[in-house]
C-alpha cells in the first residue's frame, strides 16, 4: 500500500529557492548565542523591574530590616549570576539592551561604578 498523496502546493525546487536557502543558512553557535542574548535580555529587564519595585518599597517604609536585607542579597546574587551567564556566552551588558527606535533603549543606562 502506498502512502496517500498530500494535497496542496509541493515544495518548489527552482534555482531561486536554492539561493534563498544559502542566504538563510545560519551558524548553529550563532543561533545559540543570539537565543541566549534574547533570554538574558528578558531576565535583565525583569531584574531591573524587581530592583525598582524593591527600592520603591524600601523608600516607602513597607519592609522591615530583615526583608530589606533578604531582597538586597537576592538582587546581588541575581546580578552576579547574570554577569556569569553573560561571560559564558561572550556578551557585554550593552549587548542585552535593545534599541526601541524612537522609544529609546529597553534597559536603563548603566550607572558609572
Backbone as CSV, one residue per row, in Angstrom:
resi,resn,N_x,N_y,N_z,CA_x,CA_y,CA_z,C_x,C_y,C_z
1,UNK,0.848,-1.172,0.000,0.000,0.000,0.000,0.896,1.239,0.000
2,UNK,0.574,2.185,-0.816,1.362,3.408,-0.893,0.755,4.462,0.010
3,UNK,1.604,5.363,0.419,1.148,6.457,1.281,0.278,7.403,0.473
4,UNK,-0.769,7.943,1.084,-1.639,8.876,0.351,-0.871,10.140,-0.004
5,UNK,-1.190,10.667,-1.167,-0.551,11.909,-1.600,-1.183,13.077,-0.873
6,UNK,-0.366,14.002,-0.469,-0.859,15.200,0.213,-1.283,16.222,-0.822
7,UNK,-2.418,16.797,-0.576,-2.867,17.867,-1.467,-2.194,19.156,-1.078
8,UNK,-2.147,20.031,-1.997,-1.566,21.326,-1.702,-0.331,21.554,-2.542
9,UNK,0.326,22.598,-2.232,1.475,23.018,-3.006,2.695,22.185,-2.648
10,UNK,3.326,21.669,-3.643,4.557,20.903,-3.450,5.705,21.895,-3.283
11,UNK,6.714,21.539,-2.510,7.854,22.438,-2.368,8.507,22.695,-3.714
12,UNK,8.830,23.905,-3.964,9.454,24.301,-5.211,10.944,24.041,-5.157
13,UNK,11.504,23.703,-6.290,12.949,23.486,-6.350,13.564,24.364,-7.431
14,UNK,13.051,25.561,-7.589,13.595,26.462,-8.592,14.941,26.973,-8.135
15,UNK,15.759,27.422,-9.049,17.077,27.945,-8.669,16.989,29.081,-7.656
16,UNK,15.952,29.892,-7.722,15.791,30.988,-6.766,15.629,30.489,-5.347
17,UNK,14.925,29.361,-5.186,14.736,28.792,-3.849,16.061,28.337,-3.261
18,UNK,16.915,27.792,-4.088,18.210,27.329,-3.579,19.061,28.511,-3.122
19,UNK,18.966,29.634,-3.819,19.763,30.793,-3.406,19.241,31.359,-2.084
20,UNK,17.918,31.289,-1.871,17.353,31.740,-0.599,17.861,30.844,0.517
21,UNK,17.885,29.550,0.284,18.368,28.617,1.304,19.809,28.919,1.679
22,UNK,20.613,29.285,0.708,22.011,29.625,1.025,22.101,30.904,1.841
23,UNK,21.256,31.875,1.561,21.303,33.135,2.309,20.769,32.964,3.721
24,UNK,19.887,31.997,3.939,19.276,31.798,5.237,20.125,30.866,6.096
25,UNK,21.105,30.226,5.513,21.951,29.312,6.285,22.518,30.059,7.484
26,UNK,22.410,29.438,8.648,22.845,30.083,9.874,23.890,29.239,10.577
27,UNK,24.638,29.888,11.372,25.649,29.236,12.190,24.978,28.752,13.469
28,UNK,24.989,27.448,13.751,24.313,26.944,14.961,24.810,27.593,16.244
29,UNK,26.093,27.880,16.336,26.613,28.541,17.533,26.083,29.966,17.628
30,UNK,25.971,30.633,16.497,25.439,31.993,16.483,23.984,32.033,16.914
31,UNK,23.217,31.041,16.480,21.812,30.975,16.866,21.703,30.779,18.374
32,UNK,22.518,29.886,18.923,22.510,29.658,20.374,22.878,30.904,21.140
33,UNK,23.880,31.624,20.647,24.312,32.858,21.314,23.215,33.919,21.240
34,UNK,22.576,34.028,20.076,21.505,35.009,19.913,20.308,34.675,20.797
35,UNK,19.985,33.391,20.898,18.889,32.982,21.776,19.226,33.284,23.237
36,UNK,20.464,32.991,23.628,20.896,33.300,24.996,20.814,34.806,25.246
37,UNK,21.198,35.602,24.261,21.128,37.055,24.394,19.691,37.513,24.597
38,UNK,18.767,36.946,23.840,17.361,37.321,23.977,16.824,36.936,25.356
39,UNK,17.112,35.718,25.790,16.630,35.261,27.098,17.234,36.107,28.216
40,UNK,18.528,36.376,28.129,19.180,37.186,29.161,18.663,38.620,29.151
41,UNK,18.284,39.127,27.999,17.704,40.470,27.923,16.392,40.512,28.694
42,UNK,15.555,39.506,28.502,14.277,39.456,29.223,14.521,39.329,30.726
43,UNK,15.458,38.461,31.116,15.766,38.289,32.539,16.317,39.584,33.129
44,UNK,17.167,40.276,32.391,17.728,41.538,32.881,16.639,42.591,33.032
45,UNK,15.713,42.638,32.105,14.602,43.581,32.217,13.790,43.284,33.479
46,UNK,13.482,42.026,33.713,12.739,41.652,34.916,13.528,41.959,36.179
47,UNK,14.836,41.725,36.143,15.686,42.027,37.309,15.640,43.516,37.623
48,UNK,15.742,44.345,36.592,15.685,45.795,36.804,14.324,46.225,37.357
49,UNK,13.262,45.634,36.845,11.930,45.973,37.343,11.768,45.569,38.809
50,UNK,12.271,44.384,39.165,12.201,43.942,40.566,13.026,44.861,41.460
51,UNK,14.175,45.288,40.967,15.023,46.183,41.750,14.333,47.520,41.998
52,UNK,13.713,48.063,40.964,13.000,49.337,41.125,11.829,49.201,42.100
53,UNK,11.115,48.077,42.002,9.996,47.832,42.912,10.497,47.721,44.352
54,UNK,11.612,47.016,44.540,12.174,46.855,45.889,12.615,48.207,46.448
55,UNK,13.247,49.024,45.635,13.685,50.350,46.083,12.481,51.187,46.483
56,UNK,11.428,51.129,45.670,10.215,51.886,45.985,9.626,51.438,47.325
57,UNK,9.581,50.130,47.545,9.020,49.610,48.800,9.887,49.977,50.001
58,UNK,11.206,49.979,49.823,12.107,50.365,50.917,11.900,51.835,51.250
59,UNK,11.850,52.683,50.208,11.678,54.117,50.430,10.337,54.449,51.076
60,UNK,9.321,53.653,50.803,8.006,53.878,51.415,7.946,53.342,52.839
61,UNK,8.972,52.592,53.238,8.993,52.033,54.578,8.107,50.816,54.740
62,UNK,7.795,50.135,53.646,6.898,48.995,53.701,7.576,47.673,54.032
63,UNK,8.881,47.698,54.308,9.613,46.467,54.606,10.381,46.616,55.906
64,UNK,10.508,45.520,56.642,11.350,45.580,57.840,12.804,45.302,57.439
65,UNK,13.722,45.434,58.384,15.153,45.299,58.079,15.503,43.933,57.507
66,UNK,14.879,42.909,58.033,15.157,41.548,57.559,14.738,41.381,56.099
67,UNK,13.601,41.931,55.747,13.129,41.852,54.362,14.020,42.653,53.427
68,UNK,14.444,43.825,53.885,15.350,44.654,53.086,16.651,43.898,52.831
69,UNK,17.189,43.270,53.867,18.435,42.503,53.740,18.248,41.339,52.758
70,UNK,17.146,40.610,52.879,16.893,39.465,52.002,16.758,39.903,50.544
71,UNK,16.048,40.984,50.308,15.885,41.487,48.942,17.237,41.933,48.383
72,UNK,18.011,42.641,49.184,19.321,43.104,48.731,20.230,41.943,48.355
73,UNK,20.275,40.916,49.204,21.116,39.755,48.923,20.650,39.010,47.672
74,UNK,19.345,38.896,47.521,18.790,38.214,46.351,19.127,38.960,45.060
75,UNK,18.958,40.272,45.079,19.252,41.066,43.882,20.741,41.052,43.552
76,UNK,21.589,41.072,44.574,23.035,40.991,44.316,23.410,39.634,43.725
77,UNK,22.827,38.552,44.259,23.114,37.218,43.738,22.647,37.089,42.285
78,UNK,21.481,37.637,41.986,20.971,37.590,40.618,21.872,38.389,39.678
79,UNK,22.335,39.542,40.128,23.223,40.349,39.296,24.534,39.610,39.026
80,UNK,25.074,38.933,40.045,26.307,38.160,39.860,26.091,37.010,38.876
81,UNK,24.965,36.318,39.015,24.675,35.195,38.109,24.497,35.684,36.684
82,UNK,23.872,36.834,36.513,23.722,37.411,35.172,25.088,37.703,34.566
83,UNK,26.016,38.232,35.364,27.370,38.508,34.875,28.057,37.211,34.452
84,UNK,27.878,36.152,35.239,28.464,34.860,34.889,27.901,34.340,33.564
85,UNK,26.600,34.450,33.387,25.972,33.981,32.154,26.402,34.817,30.950
86,UNK,26.506,36.133,31.140,26.997,36.985,30.043,28.406,36.563,29.655
87,UNK,29.258,36.335,30.646,30.626,35.903,30.364,30.639,34.562,29.634
88,UNK,29.803,33.650,30.076,29.743,32.317,29.463,29.401,32.410,27.973
89,UNK,28.491,33.290,27.622,28.060,33.426,26.235,28.812,34.526,25.481
90,UNK,29.805,35.127,26.124,30.611,36.148,25.457,29.851,37.427,25.179
91,UNK,28.986,37.814,26.102,28.163,39.013,25.922,28.599,40.112,26.879
92,UNK,28.435,41.326,26.442,28.670,42.506,27.275,27.317,43.011,27.764
93,UNK,27.275,43.774,28.860,25.988,44.302,29.327,25.226,45.062,28.235
94,UNK,25.929,45.806,27.416,25.282,46.566,26.344,24.639,45.694,25.274
95,UNK,25.111,44.446,25.151,24.528,43.529,24.167,23.089,43.169,24.511
96,UNK,22.715,43.327,25.765,21.373,42.959,26.208,20.374,44.098,26.051
97,UNK,20.840,45.256,25.648,19.974,46.431,25.568,19.457,46.599,24.145
98,UNK,18.169,46.377,23.950,17.568,46.521,22.636,17.255,47.989,22.358
99,UNK,17.500,48.398,21.111,17.159,49.755,20.698,15.716,49.735,20.212
100,UNK,14.854,50.468,20.897,13.439,50.507,20.540,13.100,51.699,19.655
101,UNK,14.079,52.163,18.912,13.859,53.271,17.981,13.511,54.546,18.707
102,UNK,12.388,55.176,18.344,12.027,56.463,18.954,11.742,56.361,20.455
103,UNK,11.495,55.156,20.948,11.250,54.996,22.387,12.542,54.966,23.192
104,UNK,13.648,54.753,22.517,14.936,54.693,23.206,15.314,53.268,23.567
105,UNK,16.323,53.108,24.414,16.775,51.768,24.774,15.788,51.072,25.715
106,UNK,15.769,49.737,25.653,14.874,48.951,26.503,15.278,49.054,27.972
107,UNK,16.573,48.923,28.241,17.078,48.906,29.621,17.603,50.279,30.020
108,UNK,17.560,50.529,31.316,18.098,51.794,31.829,19.606,51.822,31.585
109,UNK,20.150,53.010,31.333,21.600,53.090,31.123,22.344,52.672,32.389
110,UNK,23.510,52.060,32.181,24.317,51.641,33.331,24.857,52.859,34.056
111,UNK,24.841,52.766,35.375,25.412,53.846,36.186,26.912,53.623,36.303
112,UNK,27.698,54.689,36.176,29.145,54.505,36.314,29.467,53.981,37.708
113,UNK,30.339,53.016,37.763,30.632,52.470,39.065,32.012,52.065,39.128
